[in-house]
Amino acid sequence: MDIDIAGKLFPNITTLIVQLCSTGVMLFVFKKYLWAPVQAYFAKRADFIETQINEAKDMNEKAKKFMQESEQQARVSAREYHEIVERAKSDALKERDDIIIEARKEAASKIEQAQKEIEAEKVQAKTEMKEEIVDIAIEVATKIIQKEMNTKQNQELVEEFVEKVVN
């Protein structure tokens, strides 16, 4: 059993040359026929991926911008809502105050009118009472003159007169 150690340690030169030549031929064929299409495919793929990334960035930017605009519009709408509510409150309070003022004016006017009517009725009652007193006084004077002058009868007539005036 003879083992050729040198043959095992060092490769065969012919095999090495054939392998190098076949590798060179394969490299040449690859370079000549496949290198350009593979490069074009990779360039196309890189452009496609870059386009996708740029579109995603653009969409992300647009989404952020839209979100900011939406938030801004929401703030503006909330501010307008609060302004409208405050205006409605102030208008309602003003309307309430106007109604109260108008009601007070109307009440004061009715009270004043009632007081005037009461005063007019008092004046009329006084006038009627004066007329009645005058009529009664004339009647009493007439009765006194027709009757004899008697103190007791005069006293009774005066009391009767007072009784009529009071009632």
Phi, psi and omega per residue, in radians:
M1 nan 1.715 3.139
D2 -1.782 2.127 -3.133
I3 -1.894 2.229 3.115
D4 -1.579 1.739 -3.092
I5 -1.296 -0.670 -3.120
A6 -1.150 -0.608 3.117
G7 -1.214 -0.536 -3.138
K8 -1.409 -0.580 -3.108
L9 -1.336 -0.688 -3.092
F10 -1.870 2.317 -3.110
P11 -1.271 2.861 3.132
N12 -1.361 2.305 -3.056
I13 -1.153 -0.675 -3.117
T14 -1.132 -0.786 3.131
T15 -1.101 -0.702 -3.133
L16 -1.102 -0.749 -3.120
I17 -1.180 -0.719 -3.136
V18 -1.139 -0.728 3.135
Q19 -1.141 -0.746 3.113
L20 -1.113 -0.706 3.138
C21 -1.167 -0.750 -3.139
S22 -1.168 -0.643 3.088
T23 -1.144 -0.701 3.116
G24 -1.122 -0.710 3.135
V25 -1.140 -0.786 3.133
M26 -1.085 -0.701 3.117
L27 -1.129 -0.744 3.120
F28 -1.087 -0.803 -3.138
V29 -1.113 -0.778 3.125
F30 -1.046 -0.818 -3.115
K31 -1.129 -0.726 -3.045
K32 -1.282 -0.757 -2.978
Y33 -1.901 -0.495 -3.024
L34 -1.888 -0.441 -3.056
W35 -1.041 -0.861 -3.100
A36 -1.126 -0.838 3.121
P37 -1.107 -0.688 3.127
V38 -1.137 -0.761 3.102
Q39 -1.075 -0.738 3.129
A40 -1.125 -0.749 3.115
Y41 -1.067 -0.811 -3.140
F42 -1.134 -0.670 3.111
A43 -1.140 -0.755 3.116
K44 -1.096 -0.780 3.134
R45 -1.105 -0.737 3.124
A46 -1.106 -0.751 3.102
D47 -1.084 -0.758 3.134
F48 -1.067 -0.809 -3.140
I49 -1.126 -0.723 3.124
E50 -1.117 -0.708 3.090
T51 -1.087 -0.788 3.121
Q52 -1.060 -0.758 3.123
I53 -1.111 -0.761 3.137
N54 -1.132 -0.730 3.104
E55 -1.113 -0.695 3.110
A56 -1.117 -0.721 3.103
K57 -1.102 -0.779 3.130
D58 -1.069 -0.784 3.139
M59 -1.109 -0.700 3.114
N60 -1.100 -0.770 3.112
E61 -1.104 -0.760 3.114
K62 -1.094 -0.714 3.132
A63 -1.117 -0.743 3.104
K64 -1.100 -0.768 -3.139
K65 -1.103 -0.781 3.111
F66 -1.081 -0.708 3.121
M67 -1.103 -0.762 3.112
Q68 -1.108 -0.753 3.117
E69 -1.112 -0.701 3.119
S70 -1.118 -0.758 3.101
E71 -1.095 -0.725 3.118
Q72 -1.084 -0.797 3.124
Q73 -1.119 -0.650 3.115
A74 -1.124 -0.732 3.101
R75 -1.112 -0.767 3.133
V76 -1.104 -0.769 3.133
S77 -1.105 -0.712 3.119
A78 -1.124 -0.722 3.117
R79 -1.103 -0.789 3.120
E80 -1.098 -0.716 3.111
Y81 -1.033 -0.814 3.140
H82 -1.126 -0.672 3.105
E83 -1.118 -0.749 3.131
I84 -1.104 -0.758 3.133
V85 -1.099 -0.760 -3.141
E86 -1.132 -0.722 3.103
R87 -1.099 -0.741 3.134
A88 -1.107 -0.716 3.104
K89 -1.095 -0.829 -3.107
S90 -1.155 -0.663 3.086
D91 -1.121 -0.710 3.132
A92 -1.147 -0.725 3.115
L93 -1.142 -0.708 3.116
K94 -1.116 -0.784 3.121
E95 -1.060 -0.749 3.118
R96 -1.064 -0.809 3.134
D97 -1.085 -0.719 3.116
D98 -1.090 -0.735 3.134
I99 -1.124 -0.742 3.128
I100 -1.102 -0.774 3.137
I101 -1.081 -0.790 3.141
E102 -1.084 -0.734 3.132
A103 -1.130 -0.704 3.112
R104 -1.132 -0.717 3.106
K105 -1.082 -0.797 -3.126
E106 -1.105 -0.725 3.124
A107 -1.122 -0.757 3.129
A108 -1.099 -0.717 3.138
S109 -1.131 -0.712 3.130
K110 -1.189 -0.682 3.099
I111 -1.098 -0.780 3.136
E112 -1.083 -0.750 3.125
Q113 -1.110 -0.738 3.132
A114 -1.115 -0.703 3.116
Q115 -1.118 -0.695 3.110
K116 -1.118 -0.742 3.116
E117 -1.105 -0.715 3.116
I118 -1.095 -0.776 3.121
E119 -1.082 -0.722 3.139
A120 -1.128 -0.707 3.115
E121 -1.170 -0.636 3.087
K122 -1.098 -0.801 -3.139
V123 -1.076 -0.776 3.137
Q124 -1.116 -0.731 3.125
A125 -1.107 -0.708 3.111
K126 -1.113 -0.738 3.140
T127 -1.103 -0.814 3.123
E128 -1.099 -0.691 -3.141
M129 -1.139 -0.703 3.113
K130 -1.086 -0.778 -3.138
E131 -1.078 -0.736 -3.136
E132 -1.169 -0.705 3.114
I133 -1.094 -0.747 3.123
V134 -1.091 -0.772 3.128
D135 -1.060 -0.772 -3.132
I136 -1.158 -0.720 -3.141
A137 -1.099 -0.689 3.118
I138 -1.155 -0.733 3.137
E139 -1.106 -0.770 3.129
V140 -1.123 -0.764 -3.131
A141 -1.099 -0.669 3.127
T142 -1.137 -0.765 3.134
K143 -1.134 -0.685 -3.135
I144 -1.125 -0.748 -3.114
I145 -1.168 -0.654 -3.105
Q146 -1.267 -0.559 -3.107
K147 -1.623 2.922 3.087
E148 -1.219 2.699 3.126
M149 -1.440 1.794 -3.129
N150 -2.252 2.309 -3.086
T151 -1.134 -0.675 -3.118
K152 -1.150 -0.780 3.125
Q153 -1.166 -0.668 3.112
N154 -1.069 -0.742 3.110
Q155 -1.069 -0.768 -3.139
E156 -1.142 -0.716 3.119
L157 -1.110 -0.728 3.137
V158 -1.136 -0.745 3.123
E159 -1.117 -0.689 3.102
E160 -1.110 -0.737 3.111
F161 -1.051 -0.835 -3.140
V162 -1.091 -0.732 -3.141
E163 -1.061 -0.736 3.122
K164 -1.158 -0.709 -3.100
V165 -1.186 -0.722 -3.127
V166 -1.176 -0.726 -3.099
N167 -1.466 nan nan
